[in-house]
């Protein structure tokens, strides 16, 4: 295996990136002294990561890049219980076949960030806590693990206090109460079997992580450490990673690469700078240069464009990024009939998803433009209104201005024999689509 040199400036860089919330004393010295095996737990209750998971994955990527050995732990067992941290109620539980299917899908996604393949001493591992928890009997667990941690210790945790407090309507089940023991045991197993000395997580995980370090101290007589990052927020106070449709997923079927690209392109200036530090591998020097350039001409949205580029290429591919840029150009004024015809159908539909749509039968594809826009569809309220706007040069079909109100539309004008894109003025789009037979 190749020798790996540990980056001595890792913690300083993480602080600059705003990625350290709490750090246990001795953690920084450990990361400077030796190659450390480190893990982050990931919830496997879906077959795709969403961008909320990317903070943990990027932290593992940074540590691997700095010479350390990352472990992505899928919480198969804990996913069957539900973690009380930061939640007001229990979550749905999953069965084993679903868990295994999700595991394969997640490993494929995480492989775009971490190196699982090489023979380097810091290559990544993926483990699933269901593999060591499934054989445990209840009696075995409370005898071997439960006796080492007092109820007083467990109740003192903030995540437990909040659920047991007077403002909690639902209380807390015994299942959830034991969550910190199960997560603590995960850390103990990884310490014992992989010499894992550091667990990282969001700031709401501090109590669970520290329970693991306590189990390692009491059972293994060893030293283990904890590091948490701040929970990611938006500058306007809204929840990061949520849109009107819900989560922004890494799976291109759940969130198209175009929509993924658009999400990052539309963040605020303040958030763009913060997210460049958190979600990209750009250096401090590169980010500071981008910020300085952005200040000179904020309307160009340089930070957002760079953020969207870095993330779309990393999560999807350079090809998907290039197509997203071209598709954005089509929607926002650029583009030609040729570029419209060239665009992939799923991307075309993704770009024009929100615009008003009309359906016609294939027998109506060949007709006068006024009848099509004002009779067959509701693009215009009347032929007179359509005639006036066409005469003034304000109507385009597939990015080409109409020559006049007497123009005919034929089947050849339809993109893929299915779609006709109508543009009224600069910003109003309508999509006419041929009904499937």
C-alpha atoms as one frame of an Amber mdcrd trajectory, in Angstrom:
protein
   0.000   0.000   0.000   1.181   3.514  -0.815   2.345   5.674   2.065   0.048
   8.589   2.798   1.241  11.903   4.242  -1.158  13.529   6.701  -2.061  17.198
   6.080  -1.124  19.097   9.244  -3.362  22.087   8.414  -6.645  20.177   8.159
  -8.327  21.547  11.308  -7.362  25.136  10.464  -8.899  24.671   7.038 -12.087
  23.156   8.471 -12.395  26.139  10.833 -11.989  28.564   7.915 -14.673  26.665
   5.995 -17.032  27.020   8.963 -17.158  23.251   9.392 -16.397  22.853  13.096
 -19.075  23.325  15.727 -17.693  21.223  18.606 -14.382  19.396  18.779 -13.277
  17.197  21.658  -9.976  18.189  23.274  -7.112  16.187  21.754  -8.805  15.726
  18.342  -6.654  18.300  16.561  -3.436  16.784  17.977  -4.612  13.311  16.891
  -5.242  14.436  13.300  -1.761  15.979  13.110   0.000  13.037  14.778  -1.218
  10.050  12.734  -3.393   8.709   9.976  -6.815   8.470  11.628  -9.730   6.199
  10.741 -12.868   8.339  10.925 -16.535   7.621  10.384 -19.809   9.367   9.636
 -23.202   7.683   9.964 -25.626   7.949   7.040 -29.334   7.227   7.184 -30.249
   4.514   4.611 -34.038   4.996   4.702 -34.075   6.094   1.009 -32.282   4.769
  -2.094 -30.629   8.138  -2.690 -28.733  10.761  -0.752 -30.095  14.297  -0.769
 -27.966  17.414  -0.455 -28.420  17.457   3.321 -26.258  14.291   3.424 -23.529
  15.952   1.379 -22.055  17.793   4.363 -21.046  14.489   6.002 -19.845  12.983
   2.732 -17.767  16.087   1.943 -16.250  15.963   5.437 -15.184  12.361   4.788
 -13.831  13.447   1.388 -11.780  16.232   2.995 -10.330  13.857   5.571  -9.450
  11.297   2.901  -7.868  14.071   0.843  -5.842  15.042   3.943  -4.510  11.460
   4.289  -7.012   9.929   6.732  -9.133   6.800   6.265 -12.910   7.363   5.947
 -15.674   4.913   6.825 -19.236   5.561   5.644 -21.466   3.766   8.118 -24.985
   3.047   6.912 -27.356   2.993   9.862 -29.347  -0.063   8.840 -30.104  -1.047
  12.429 -30.552   2.510  13.669 -32.674   3.231  10.575 -35.019   0.558  11.869
 -35.315   2.436  15.194 -35.268   6.176  14.549 -32.969   8.820  16.015 -34.556
  11.323  18.439 -31.943  14.015  17.761 -33.518  17.129  16.291 -36.851  15.394
  15.693 -40.199  15.756  17.389 -41.542  12.334  16.515 -40.483   8.801  15.604
 -39.855   8.001  11.966 -40.935   5.140   9.730 -38.937   1.939  10.011 -37.623
  -0.099   7.060 -37.293  -3.823   6.311 -34.092  -5.679   5.375 -34.657  -6.135
   1.572 -35.289  -2.371   1.261 -32.233  -1.680   3.396 -29.948  -3.779   1.137
 -31.330  -2.177  -2.027 -30.746   1.286  -0.544 -27.230   0.304   0.552 -26.155
  -0.567  -3.005 -27.615   2.653  -4.426 -25.961   4.808  -1.752 -22.538   3.207
  -2.187 -22.680   3.979  -5.897 -23.450   7.640  -5.140 -20.833   7.983  -2.393
 -18.230   6.457  -4.765 -18.361   9.725  -6.706 -16.895  11.425  -3.621 -14.715
   8.823  -1.893 -12.071   6.422  -3.175 -13.171   2.880  -2.294 -11.109   1.161
  -4.995  -7.382   1.850  -4.737  -4.876  -0.036  -2.592  -3.912   3.140  -0.726
  -3.795   2.853   3.051  -6.533   5.481   3.330  -9.044   3.944   0.949 -12.644
   4.273   2.087 -14.861   1.535   3.528 -18.605   1.204   3.739 -20.145  -0.762
   6.607 -23.706  -1.339   7.801 -24.476  -1.507  11.512 -27.283  -3.983  10.826
 -24.559  -6.583  10.133 -23.391  -6.588  13.766 -26.675  -5.661  15.432 -28.926
  -8.296  13.827 -27.433 -11.194  15.856 -27.629  -9.368  19.177 -30.340 -10.588
  21.554 -32.023  -8.037  23.768 -30.652  -9.738  26.871 -27.167  -9.866  25.366
 -27.221  -6.168  24.532 -28.403  -4.937  27.927 -25.909  -7.268  29.658 -22.836
  -6.477  27.543 -23.471  -2.828  26.636 -26.301  -1.383  28.719 -24.611  -1.979
  32.066 -21.732   0.368  31.166 -23.836   3.532  30.782 -26.082   4.898  33.534
 -29.602   6.208  32.966 -28.477   9.469  34.613 -25.826   9.826  31.893 -28.357
   9.148  29.116 -31.042  11.489  30.472 -28.529  14.355  30.708 -28.238  14.453
  26.881 -29.926  17.437  25.210 -31.662  15.266  22.607 -33.310  13.275  25.399
 -34.086  16.297  27.606 -35.993  18.004  24.788 -38.211  14.974  24.232 -38.832
  14.417  27.939 -39.394  18.080  28.751 -42.681  19.736  29.578 -43.033  21.122
  26.030 -42.976  17.610  24.526 -46.439  16.311  23.695 -45.470  12.826  22.539
 -42.830  11.878  25.085 -40.180   9.373  24.062 -40.376   5.632  23.511 -37.896
   3.242  25.102 -36.808   2.341  21.537 -35.667   5.902  20.877 -34.207   6.272
  24.344 -31.809   3.381  23.595 -30.699   4.965  20.299 -27.598   6.584  21.798
 -26.505   3.186  23.169 -26.834   1.561  19.744 -24.927   4.406  18.052 -22.363
   4.302  20.858 -21.906   0.578  20.266 -21.305   1.256  16.545 -18.364   3.470
  17.487 -17.062   0.775  19.830 -17.254  -1.892  17.066 -15.439   0.367  14.576
 -12.813   1.206  17.197 -12.285  -2.494  17.952 -12.376  -3.842  14.367 -11.054
  -0.903  12.300  -9.079   1.097  14.911 -11.517   3.973  14.249 -10.764   6.799
  16.698 -12.948   9.646  15.435 -16.652  10.014  14.758 -18.056  13.095  13.017
 -21.628  14.305  12.657 -23.969  17.280  12.726 -24.058  19.348  15.901 -27.266
  17.592  17.012 -25.282  14.314  17.142 -22.803  15.433  19.816 -24.526  13.527
  22.642 -24.757  10.276  20.663 -21.102  10.515  19.572 -19.863  11.192  23.094
 -21.755   8.123  24.356 -19.591   6.145  21.908 -16.378   7.638  23.233 -17.553
   6.783  26.763 -18.247   3.132  25.823 -14.794   2.866  24.224 -13.199   4.298
  27.364 -15.083   1.951  29.686 -15.083  -1.290  27.677 -12.029  -1.044  25.396
  -9.941   1.118  27.751  -9.228   3.279  24.722  -9.295   6.939  23.683 -11.740
   8.076  21.003 -12.747  11.522  19.800 -15.675  13.560  18.481 -16.063  16.386
  15.970 -19.316  17.997  14.852 -20.158  20.498  12.146 -22.835  23.224  12.406
 -26.253  22.415  10.975 -26.425  24.072   7.558 -28.879  26.955   7.276 -29.927
  29.474   4.649 -29.315  33.190   5.146 -33.072  33.874   5.043 -33.681  31.385
   7.854 -35.290  28.776   5.577 -34.377  25.107   5.712 -31.344  24.211   3.599
 -31.871  21.708   0.793 -35.646  21.996   0.588 -37.610  23.321  -2.385 -41.349
  23.500  -2.977 -41.158  19.974  -4.391 -39.232  18.681  -1.351 -35.646  17.443
  -1.036 -32.965  18.084  -3.654 -31.750  14.531  -4.366 -28.514  13.266  -5.904
 -30.444  10.643  -7.874 -31.043  12.094 -11.381 -34.470  10.431 -11.549 -35.682
  12.095  -8.336 -34.065  15.491  -9.070 -32.948  16.018 -12.665 -29.367  17.278
 -13.173 -30.890  20.439 -14.662 -32.955  21.111 -11.519 -29.953  20.229  -9.345
 -27.879  22.782 -11.289 -30.640  25.395 -11.015 -30.897  24.921  -7.240 -27.277
  25.995  -6.696 -27.493  28.709  -9.362 -30.358  30.372  -7.478 -28.879  30.618
  -3.968 -28.204  34.046  -2.446 -24.781  35.717  -2.646 -24.196  35.133   1.067
 -25.132  31.461   0.839 -23.096  30.955  -2.359 -19.894  31.979  -0.569 -20.708
  29.744   2.412 -21.626  26.754   0.228 -18.468  27.091  -1.894 -16.479  26.549
   1.322 -18.589  23.616   2.488 -19.447  21.723  -0.695 -16.482  22.183  -3.040
 -12.813  21.234  -2.964 -11.763  24.674  -4.220  -8.856  26.050  -2.204  -9.011
  29.055   0.115  -7.023  31.078  -2.417  -9.432  30.156  -5.251 -12.549  30.956
  -3.207 -11.182  34.282  -1.950 -10.292  35.272  -5.529 -13.832  34.383  -6.684
 -15.377  36.410  -3.848 -13.215  39.439  -4.693 -14.207  39.183  -8.360 -17.876
  38.767  -7.420 -17.843  41.963  -5.332 -16.758  43.916  -8.436 -19.726  42.680
 -10.499 -22.333  40.857  -8.374 -24.949  40.906 -11.177 -22.854  38.354 -13.124
 -23.476  35.854 -10.247 -19.985  34.407 -10.553 -20.155  32.625  -7.168 -23.427
  30.887  -7.986 -22.211  29.835 -11.436 -18.999  28.359 -10.022 -20.906  26.601
  -7.210 -23.422  25.100  -9.646 -20.602  23.990 -11.950 -18.482  22.331  -9.256
 -21.407  20.445  -7.728 -23.165  19.370 -10.935 -19.895  18.002 -12.352 -19.040
  16.228  -9.080 -22.476  14.686  -8.490 -23.491  14.023 -12.109 -20.910  14.627
 -14.854 -19.304  17.272 -17.023 -21.685  16.278 -19.844 -24.792  16.812 -17.667
 -23.410  20.158 -16.518 -22.794  21.308 -20.111 -26.336  20.296 -21.073 -27.790
  22.114 -18.042 -25.924  25.311 -19.006 -27.157  25.066 -22.593 -30.714  24.370
 -21.436 -30.598  27.377 -19.088 -29.481  29.515 -22.002 -32.508  28.393 -24.015
 -34.914  29.346 -21.233 -33.296  32.691 -20.504 -33.193  34.183 -23.949 -30.383
  32.476 -25.831 -30.642  29.364 -27.959 -31.739  28.525 -31.469 -34.123  26.110
 -33.159 -31.133  23.797 -33.685 -30.151  23.828 -29.989 -33.765  23.079 -29.031
 -33.892  20.091 -31.359 -30.554  18.838 -30.054 -31.560  18.858 -26.396 -32.412
  15.488 -24.782 -36.155  14.987 -24.282 -36.052  14.500 -20.501 -33.954  17.662
 -20.155 -36.287  19.575 -22.491 -39.292  18.614 -20.345 -37.411  19.434 -17.148
 -36.582  22.947 -18.399 -40.169  23.690 -19.441 -41.894  21.811 -16.635 -43.486
  24.887 -15.088 -44.789  26.552 -18.267 -48.466  26.339 -19.364 -49.027  23.357
 -21.643 -51.667  22.512 -24.249 -52.341  19.226 -26.004 -53.457  18.761 -29.600
 -54.054  15.633 -31.648 -51.621  14.666 -34.414 -54.289  15.506 -37.027 -54.158
  19.169 -35.896 -50.395  19.588 -36.401 -50.857  21.116 -39.866 -52.835  24.372
 -39.665 -52.730  28.169 -39.742 -50.798  29.721 -36.855 -53.734  31.905 -35.737
 -56.052  28.906 -35.440 -53.409  26.968 -33.522 -52.637  29.737 -31.013 -56.126
  31.200 -30.480 -58.603  28.387 -31.273 -56.950  24.982 -30.707 -55.012  26.251
 -27.682 -55.339  29.169 -25.277 -51.989  30.826 -25.932 -53.992  33.901 -27.082
 -57.538  34.888 -26.124 -58.441  35.860 -29.692 -57.156  35.761 -33.251 -57.046
  39.571 -33.264 -54.706  39.676 -30.266 -52.501  36.977 -31.832 -52.435  38.793
 -35.193 -51.328  42.093 -33.619 -48.532  40.541 -31.557 -47.233  38.435 -34.462
 -47.233  41.495 -36.749 -45.194  43.357 -34.122 -42.564  40.587 -34.116 -43.366
  39.484 -30.559 -44.075  35.778 -31.115 -41.546  32.983 -31.707 -42.010  29.299
 -32.427 -39.090  27.126 -31.347 -36.916  30.214 -30.894 -37.671  31.514 -34.410
 -39.779  34.648 -34.928 -42.975  34.125 -36.922 -42.834  35.798 -40.320 -46.496
  36.835 -40.244 -50.041  35.924 -39.158 -50.658  33.852 -42.316 -47.822  31.404
 -41.608 -48.740  27.718 -41.510 -47.417  25.218 -38.985 -46.728  21.673 -40.174
 -45.605  18.448 -38.512 -42.015  19.290 -39.500 -42.046  22.263 -37.129 -42.601
  20.040 -34.079 -39.521  19.035 -32.066 -39.254  15.219 -32.040 -42.665  15.272
 -33.794 -44.114  16.060 -30.354 -43.433  19.573 -29.068 -43.888  23.146 -30.190
 -42.403  25.868 -27.970 -44.264  29.168 -28.228 -42.751  32.360 -26.831 -44.805
  35.547 -26.296 -42.543  38.509 -25.665 -39.341  37.843 -23.763 -40.444  35.723
 -20.838 -43.774  33.993 -21.512 -43.419  30.426 -22.718 -46.096  27.897 -23.680
 -45.628  24.294 -24.692 -47.914  22.645 -27.232 -47.563  18.875 -27.196 -49.041
  16.208 -29.439 -51.254  13.687 -27.611 -49.855  10.193 -27.552 -52.030   7.829
 -29.566
